[in-house]
């Protein structure tokens, strides 16, 4: 299992909207995430800094990378682009975090 963590940034006036949209995640988007080997995906928000902290566990980096090229993912990026920092292709600006410590039951 591969553990990944990253940060993103939501625009201040859209924090609640960001949360709402994720609580109403399209079933097709959920299916793509899960079918590409994601076992768990959590996003936390720091309301003071507007930074989003994402944590996910995936089976394989190459399989996970394929999510970006799916039609539903591109549609999701377009939907989210007005409320968060994005790249020119509307993908979220993501800053990978280096794992500094982990403890847990290993499979």
C-alpha positions in Angstrom: 0.0 0.0 0.0 1.3 3.5 -0.9 0.4 6.3 1.5 0.2 9.8 -0.1 -0.3 13.2 1.5 -0.5 16.6 -0.2 -1.8 20.1 0.3 -4.1 22.2 -1.9 -5.6 25.6 -1.3 -9.3 26.6 -1.4 -10.3 30.2 -1.9 -11.4 31.7 1.5 -15.0 32.5 0.6 -15.5 28.9 -0.8 -14.5 26.7 2.1 -18.0 25.7 2.9 -18.8 25.2 -0.7 -15.7 23.0 -1.1 -16.9 20.8 1.7 -20.5 20.7 0.4 -19.3 19.6 -3.1 -17.2 16.8 -1.6 -20.0 15.7 0.7 -22.1 15.4 -2.5 -19.3 13.7 -4.5 -20.7 12.3 -7.8 -21.1 8.5 -7.7 -19.2 8.3 -11.0 -16.2 10.2 -9.5 -16.2 7.9 -6.4 -16.3 4.9 -8.7 -13.3 6.1 -10.7 -11.3 6.8 -7.5 -12.0 3.4 -6.1 -11.6 1.5 -9.3 -8.1 2.9 -9.7 -6.9 1.4 -6.5 -7.7 4.0 -3.9 -8.5 2.4 -0.5 -9.1 5.5 1.5 -9.1 9.2 0.7 -9.5 12.0 3.3 -9.3 15.8 2.9 -9.0 18.1 5.9 -9.2 21.9 5.9 -7.4 24.4 8.0 -9.9 27.3 8.0 -7.3 29.8 9.1 -4.8 29.2 6.3 -7.3 27.9 3.7 -5.0 24.9 3.2 -6.5 21.5 2.4 -4.6 18.5 3.6 -5.3 15.3 1.6 -4.4 11.8 2.7 -4.9 8.7 0.6 -3.8 5.1 0.4 -3.5 3.6 -3.1 -2.4 0.2 -4.4 -0.2 1.5 -7.2 1.2 4.9 -8.4 0.9 4.1 -12.1 -2.8 3.0 -11.8 -3.6 6.0 -9.6 -2.1 8.4 -12.2 -4.6 7.1 -14.8 -7.4 8.8 -12.9 -6.3 12.2 -14.3 -7.1 11.1 -17.8 -10.6 10.0 -17.2 -13.5 12.1 -18.5 -15.3 12.2 -15.2 -12.1 13.5 -13.4 -11.6 16.2 -16.0 -15.3 17.2 -15.5 -14.7 17.3 -11.7 -11.6 19.5 -12.1 -13.6 21.9 -14.2 -16.4 21.9 -11.6 -13.9 22.6 -8.7 -11.7 25.1 -10.6 -13.6 28.3 -9.6 -13.3 27.7 -5.9 -9.6 26.6 -5.5 -6.1 27.2 -6.8 -5.6 25.3 -10.1 -3.1 24.7 -12.9 -3.9 25.8 -16.5 -5.6 22.4 -17.1 -7.9 23.0 -14.1 -6.1 20.3 -12.1 -5.7 21.3 -8.4 -2.3 22.8 -7.5 -1.0 20.0 -5.3 2.1 20.1 -3.1 3.2 16.6 -2.1 4.2 16.1 1.5 7.1 13.9 2.6 6.2 11.3 5.2 8.1 12.0 8.3 6.6 9.3 10.6 4.2 6.4 10.4 3.1 3.8 12.9 0.4 1.3 12.3 -0.5 -2.3 11.5 1.3 -3.3 8.4 -0.4 -5.7 6.0 
